Amino acid sequence: MMTITEKVLANAAGRQSVTPGENVWVKVDVLMTHDVCGPGTIGIFKKEFGENAKVFDADKVVIIPDHYIFTADEKSHRNIEILRQFVKEQGIRHFYDPDFVNKPGIPDGYDKNSATPYSGVCHSTLAEKGHCVPGQVMIGTDSHTCTGGAFGMFSTGVGNTEAAFVLGTGKLWLKVPPSLLFTFDGEMPDYLMAKDLILTAIGEVGADGATYCAMEFNGSAVKSLNIEERMTICNMAIEAGGKNGIIQADEKTVEYDVKRGVDKSAMTFFASDADAKYVSKHQFDVSKLEPTVACPHSPGNRALARKLDQKIDRAYIGSCTGGKIVDFQYAARILNGRKVVVDTFIVPATKEVDLALDSEKIGSKSLRQIFADAGCRIGPPSCAACLGGPVDTFGRMNEPLTCISSTNRNFPGRMGHPNSQVFLASPLTVAASALKGKIIDPRDI
């Protein structure tokens, strides 16, 4: 009588069962950190375990600089150098080094077996590089680590101190979260994306309605989504206060992972029992849902796009939740043959997505050409303005603008200027709004 989340944690704890609220030691399969939290995590690790201590398993540590990469900011460069030095000391091979961005081969001082080219945003990179495996436990120093739940794994964000403990021991003391169930049934209309589903769910329970709970998503509509769209849903579980988001792994999960080099024997598949207990259950018919927007300054401040008559100064399509290839495919569908009337930024999440902007086409035109012809500005793969960043960050708002964005947070100052107004929406709605200079329903294009 357990949910999928409880089963994953029971397995990681070496237990037959666990119950919500119970504290258990769990074995961690992947520990991820990046250029924002990595230096702090490393500092605590060295203080508590010793300057010469070794991490619990160098092959299970993944370090991904992604937030402040393309900048002249010296402190950002210092952070990356701290990571680089730690990687060399520890022999960590899963380090996606920005030093490789424009350099062929392996830079001086690197062992070819312990260096990996820069990829892009950590959560998308973790999936693309085969680090998200059904049934495993992933811990990361980033709140949106819950993205990995799209693979039927327990994946959550922690602070630097907890991450440092995992670095040294490979274990973490976790309280088993209770679960909320969100069921989306029906055939997805072509004007809806996964972003509309998760904004609907967050709006339903509120920005704190799932605090320290597992948000489990199922139903025929969810099962119809590809892995990237499922990642969008789980990515934003934290925006309702969730400890993790999770979707049962299926044949689509296996197909995606096998293509990424994951051995199927490493996967463990769990499903919630029919009599599993939930804090609450929420059911939706997607045929009755409409394009949805989160208004400032909370992802839970839900509104329908068609009911907003909001002028915008900027449109932004990117981030771990909105910069995947499926996001740009939908956006290009709207922008093809049209011109944007506000500054519109396109930021692929990873190098793989960036390359796909050239290979993916609508008719004879690549997605990149469609965006360029529409008047969009296309940046290098990274987190870019999603977290604000240094003043020279691509897309950062250095003045009080009103922006519609496919990112995942709209708190004051999130994308730069503290007086900016950020509206969250699907890439489809963002692209449509960019054409009109105000927030609109994509069905009105």
C-alpha positions in Angstrom: 0.0 0.0 0.0 2.6 2.5 -1.1 2.9 5.3 -3.7 5.7 5.3 -6.3 7.7 7.8 -4.3 7.5 5.6 -1.2 8.6 2.6 -3.1 11.6 4.3 -4.6 12.7 5.5 -1.1 12.0 2.1 0.5 14.2 0.5 -2.1 17.0 3.1 -1.6 16.7 2.5 2.2 16.9 -1.3 1.9 13.5 -1.5 3.4 10.3 -3.5 2.5 8.2 -0.4 3.1 8.2 3.2 4.4 5.5 5.5 5.5 5.0 9.3 5.1 6.7 11.2 7.9 9.2 8.5 8.7 12.9 9.4 8.6 15.1 7.0 6.7 18.7 6.7 5.5 18.7 6.5 1.7 21.5 5.5 -0.7 22.1 8.2 -3.3 22.8 7.2 -6.9 23.6 10.6 -8.3 24.8 13.9 -6.6 24.7 17.0 -8.8 26.0 20.5 -8.2 26.7 23.5 -10.3 28.6 26.8 -10.4 26.2 28.6 -8.0 26.2 26.1 -5.1 29.2 23.9 -5.9 31.9 26.1 -4.3 29.9 26.3 -1.1 29.3 22.6 -1.1 32.9 21.8 -1.7 34.0 24.2 1.1 31.7 22.4 3.6 32.8 19.0 2.4 36.5 19.9 3.0 35.8 21.5 6.4 33.9 18.5 7.7 35.6 15.6 6.0 39.1 17.0 5.7 41.1 18.8 3.0 42.3 15.6 1.5 39.1 13.6 1.8 37.7 11.7 -1.2 34.1 11.8 -2.4 32.0 8.7 -1.8 32.1 7.7 -5.5 33.7 9.9 -8.2 31.5 8.3 -10.9 28.3 9.2 -9.1 29.1 12.9 -8.7 28.0 15.2 -11.6 29.2 18.8 -11.8 27.6 21.1 -14.3 28.5 24.8 -14.6 25.5 26.4 -16.3 24.1 29.5 -14.6 26.8 32.1 -15.0 28.8 30.8 -17.9 28.9 33.4 -20.7 29.9 36.4 -18.7 32.9 38.6 -18.0 32.1 38.6 -14.3 35.3 37.6 -12.4 33.5 36.1 -9.4 31.6 33.8 -11.8 34.9 32.7 -13.3 36.3 32.1 -9.8 33.4 29.8 -9.0 34.1 27.7 -12.1 37.8 27.5 -11.3 37.0 26.1 -7.9 34.9 23.4 -9.5 37.6 22.7 -12.0 40.2 22.2 -9.3 38.0 20.0 -7.3 37.3 17.8 -10.3 41.0 17.3 -10.9 41.6 16.5 -7.3 38.8 13.9 -7.1 39.1 12.4 -10.6 35.4 13.3 -11.3 34.7 12.6 -15.0 31.2 13.9 -15.2 32.2 17.5 -15.3 30.7 19.4 -18.2 33.4 22.0 -18.5 32.8 25.4 -20.1 36.5 25.5 -21.0 35.5 23.3 -23.9 32.9 25.7 -25.3 34.9 26.8 -28.3 37.9 24.6 -28.0 38.5 21.4 -30.0 40.0 18.4 -28.3 41.0 18.3 -24.6 42.6 21.4 -23.1 46.0 21.3 -21.5 46.1 19.7 -18.0 43.2 17.4 -18.5 43.1 13.6 -18.7 41.0 12.7 -21.7 39.2 10.2 -19.5 38.2 12.7 -16.9 36.9 15.7 -18.9 33.6 16.2 -20.7 32.6 19.1 -23.0 30.3 21.8 -21.8 26.6 20.9 -22.3 24.3 23.5 -20.9 21.6 23.7 -18.2 22.1 21.0 -15.5 18.6 19.5 -15.5 18.4 19.0 -19.2 22.1 17.8 -19.3 21.4 15.2 -16.6 18.7 13.7 -18.8 20.6 14.0 -22.1 23.7 12.4 -20.7 21.9 9.4 -19.1 22.1 10.3 -15.5 18.3 10.1 -14.9 17.5 6.4 -14.4 14.1 4.9 -13.3 14.0 3.8 -9.7 17.2 5.7 -8.6 17.7 8.6 -6.2 19.2 11.8 -7.4 20.1 14.7 -5.1 21.1 18.1 -6.4 22.0 21.6 -5.1 19.3 23.1 -7.1 15.6 23.3 -6.3 14.6 22.2 -9.8 16.4 18.9 -9.5 12.9 17.6 -9.1 12.9 17.6 -13.0 14.4 14.0 -12.8 11.1 12.7 -11.5 9.9 12.6 -15.1 11.9 9.3 -15.3 10.2 7.6 -12.4 13.0 8.3 -10.0 13.1 10.2 -6.7 14.9 13.5 -7.5 15.1 16.5 -5.2 17.0 19.6 -4.4 18.9 20.1 -1.1 21.2 22.8 0.5 24.9 22.9 0.4 25.3 21.2 3.8 23.2 18.2 2.9 25.0 17.9 -0.4 28.4 18.1 1.3 27.3 15.2 3.5 26.3 13.2 0.5 29.6 13.9 -1.2 31.3 12.3 1.8 29.0 9.4 2.5 26.8 8.7 -0.4 23.8 8.7 1.9 21.1 11.2 3.1 18.7 11.2 6.0 15.3 11.9 4.4 11.8 12.3 5.7 9.4 10.3 3.5 7.0 12.8 1.9 3.3 12.2 1.7 1.9 12.3 -1.8 -0.7 14.4 -3.8 -2.1 12.8 -7.0 -2.8 14.9 -10.1 -4.6 13.0 -12.9 -4.8 14.6 -16.4 -7.0 12.6 -18.7 -8.1 13.1 -22.3 -6.5 14.0 -25.6 -4.1 17.0 -25.5 -5.4 19.9 -27.7 -2.8 21.4 -30.0 -3.0 24.7 -28.2 -1.9 23.2 -24.8 1.5 22.2 -23.6 2.8 20.5 -20.4 3.4 24.0 -19.0 -0.3 24.6 -19.1 -0.9 21.4 -17.1 1.6 22.2 -14.3 0.5 25.8 -14.0 -3.1 24.5 -13.7 -2.0 22.1 -10.9 0.0 24.7 -9.0 -2.9 27.2 -9.3 -5.2 24.5 -8.0 -3.3 23.9 -4.7 -1.4 27.1 -4.4 2.3 28.0 -4.2 2.6 26.2 -0.8 -0.1 23.6 -1.3 2.3 20.7 -1.7 4.9 21.7 0.8 7.2 18.8 1.5 5.0 16.5 -0.5 5.5 14.3 -3.5 3.5 15.5 -6.5 2.6 12.5 -8.5 1.2 13.0 -12.1 -0.6 10.4 -14.1 -3.5 10.0 -16.5 -3.8 9.4 -20.3 -2.8 12.9 -21.1 0.4 12.7 -19.1 1.2 9.3 -20.6 0.8 10.8 -24.1 3.5 13.4 -23.5 7.1 12.8 -24.6 9.8 12.8 -21.9 10.7 16.4 -22.4 7.2 17.6 -21.7 7.0 15.3 -18.7 10.2 17.0 -17.5 8.4 20.4 -17.7 5.7 19.1 -15.3 8.1 17.6 -12.7 10.5 20.6 -13.0 7.9 22.9 -11.4 6.7 20.7 -8.6 8.9 22.8 -6.3 6.8 25.9 -7.3 4.0 24.4 -5.2 6.4 23.6 -2.4 6.8 20.0 -3.5 9.7 17.8 -2.3 9.6 16.0 -5.6 7.5 15.5 -8.7 7.2 12.0 -10.2 5.7 10.2 -13.2 5.7 6.5 -13.6 8.4 5.2 -16.0 7.1 3.5 -19.2 8.3 2.4 -22.6 8.9 6.1 -23.6 11.2 6.4 -20.6 13.1 3.3 -21.5 13.4 4.3 -25.2 14.8 7.7 -24.2 17.3 6.3 -21.7 18.5 3.5 -23.9 19.3 6.0 -26.7 21.3 7.9 -24.1 23.4 4.9 -23.3 21.6 3.7 -20.1 21.6 -0.1 -19.6 18.1 -1.3 -19.0 19.4 -3.5 -16.3 20.2 -0.4 -14.3 16.5 0.6 -14.3 14.0 -0.3 -11.6 10.3 0.3 -12.3 7.8 1.2 -9.6 4.1 2.0 -9.7 1.8 3.2 -7.1 -0.5 0.6 -5.5 -4.2 0.9 -6.2 -4.9 1.4 -2.5 -2.0 3.8 -1.9 -2.9 6.8 0.4 -2.7 10.4 -0.8 -3.2 13.7 1.0 -5.5 14.7 -1.8 -6.4 13.8 -5.4 -7.0 16.3 -8.2 -8.5 15.3 -11.6 -8.6 17.2 -14.8 -10.0 16.8 -18.3 -7.4 18.4 -20.6 -10.1 19.0 -23.3 -11.6 21.6 -20.9 -8.3 23.3 -20.0 -7.1 26.5 -21.7 -3.7 28.2 -22.2 -2.7 29.3 -18.7 -0.5 32.0 -17.3 1.0 32.6 -13.9 0.9 36.3 -13.1 3.4 38.2 -10.9 4.8 37.4 -8.4 3.9 33.7 -7.8 3.8 30.6 -10.0 0.5 29.9 -8.2 -1.1 33.2 -9.3 -3.1 31.5 -12.1 -5.0 33.2 -14.9 -6.3 32.3 -18.4 -4.3 33.9 -21.2 -7.5 34.9 -23.0 -8.6 36.9 -20.0 -5.5 39.0 -19.7 -5.1 42.2 -21.6 -1.6 42.8 -20.5 0.9 44.7 -22.6 4.5 43.3 -22.6 7.9 44.7 -23.3 9.7 41.4 -23.8 9.3 37.7 -24.5 11.7 35.0 -23.4 11.8 31.3 -24.3 14.4 29.2 -22.5 15.5 27.6 -19.3 15.3 24.0 -18.0 11.6 24.1 -18.1 11.2 26.0 -21.4 14.3 25.6 -23.5 14.0 22.0 -24.7 13.7 21.2 -28.4 9.9 20.5 -28.0 9.5 24.0 -26.6 11.1 25.5 -29.7 9.2 23.3 -32.1 5.9 24.7 -30.6 7.2 28.2 -30.6 8.4 28.0 -34.2 5.0 26.7 -35.3 3.6 30.1 -34.2 6.4 32.3 -35.4 7.0 30.8 -38.8 6.4 33.5 -41.4 5.6 36.2 -38.9 7.5 39.0 -37.1 7.7 39.7 -33.3 6.9 43.2 -32.2 8.8 43.1 -28.9 12.3 41.9 -28.0 12.2 38.2 -28.0 14.9 36.0 -26.6 15.6 32.4 -27.6 17.9 30.4 -25.3 18.4 26.7 -25.9 18.9 24.7 -22.7 21.8 22.7 -24.0 24.3 22.4 -26.9 22.2 19.4 -28.1 19.1 21.6 -28.4 21.2 24.4 -30.0 22.3 22.0 -32.7 18.7 20.8 -33.2 17.7 24.3 -34.0 19.5 23.8 -37.3 18.5 20.2 -38.0 14.8 20.5 -37.0 12.7 22.1 -39.8 9.3 23.3 -40.7 9.1 22.9 -44.4 12.4 23.9 -45.8 13.4 26.3 -43.0 15.3 25.3 -39.9 13.9 26.5 -36.5 16.9 28.8 -36.2 16.1 30.4 -39.5 12.4 30.8 -38.5 13.4 32.5 -35.3 15.9 34.8 -37.0 13.5 35.7 -39.7 10.9 36.5 -37.0 13.3 39.0 -35.4 14.2 37.0 -32.4 17.6 37.2 -30.6 19.2 33.7 -30.2 21.7 33.1 -27.3 24.1 30.4 -26.4 22.9 27.4 -24.3 22.8 28.2 -20.6 20.5 29.3 -17.8 21.0 32.9 -19.1 18.5 35.3 -17.7 16.3 32.8 -15.9 18.1 33.5 -12.6 19.0 37.1 -13.4 22.8 36.7 -13.2 25.5 39.3 -13.8 24.6 42.5 -15.7 26.0 41.2 -19.0 23.9 38.0 -18.9 22.0 37.4 -22.1 18.4 38.5 -21.8 18.8 39.9 -18.3 16.3 42.7 -17.5 18.3 45.7 -16.3 15.3 47.9 -16.3 11.7 47.5 -15.0 10.2 45.6 -17.9 7.1 43.4 -18.3 8.0 40.0 -19.7 6.2 36.9 -20.6 8.5 33.9 -20.2 8.6 30.2 -20.5 10.8 30.0 -17.3 9.7 28.6 -14.0 9.8 31.5 -11.5 8.4 35.0 -11.4 9.5 36.3 -8.0 10.5 39.9 -7.8 14.0 40.3 -9.2 14.1 36.8 -10.6 15.1 37.8 -14.1 17.0 40.9 -13.1 15.4 44.2 -12.2 13.4 44.0 -8.9 10.5 46.0 -10.3 10.1 43.9 -13.4 6.8 42.0 -14.0 7.3 38.4 -15.1 4.3 36.3 -16.4 4.9 32.6 -16.9 3.4 30.7 -19.8 4.0 27.9 -22.3 6.4 28.6 -25.2 3.4 28.5 -27.4 1.7 31.3 -25.5 4.9 33.2 -25.2 5.5 33.1 -28.9 2.0 34.2 -29.7 2.2 37.1 -27.3 5.5 38.2 -28.8 3.7 38.7 -32.1 1.0 41.0 -30.6 3.0 42.8 -27.9 0.5 41.7 -25.3 -0.5 38.4 -23.6 -2.9 36.5 -25.8 -4.3 33.0 -26.2 -2.3 31.2 -29.0 -5.6 30.2 -30.5 -6.1 33.9 -31.4 -3.2 33.9 -33.9 
